[in-house]
Amino acid sequence: MHLSLRAAERVLAIRSANGLPVDTALRIARREPDSDDLTIGFVQEPPSSDQVHEAYGLRYCVESAITPALQDVTLDLGTEGSDTFFVLRTSDPTTNGEAP
């Protein structure tokens, strides 16, 4: 999984606004075992089986069971009206995982 600059900036702002330590990582995982629903949250220490990455000054980890499904996906920000939310987009290999 990749991370867009926009998503990283938002995550860093959320982490800071909540007073979390700078080494707190973002974690993407299944909501429950065998579920297709994903959850995004913060962890102080990722589980040892997670795939851990770093981009734009943010450490993020992905549950190993879903890593293959997210290999060509970028976590980005979407907007609708005044609402902003996280979205998963298919990555364009010509942009180094950076979403448009």
C-alpha angles and dihedrals in degrees: 000000000000131000126221121224090242092054093046092051091050093047091049090050092049091048091050094045089054093049094242119160116264091244092059109120131216112239129202114195144144113282089228133359111281090013126130090209115101130208129202121204146132128275130183093212122018117226110266091244094057122103105243123205138169129214134161092358094307126113112213133175136200126207106254094231091063099036095098092052092050097043095110097032131105125207104225141156124263128192135206115179106314094337121103122193142164117265135181114231131185106256122241107223090211091065099052091246092307109135118226 
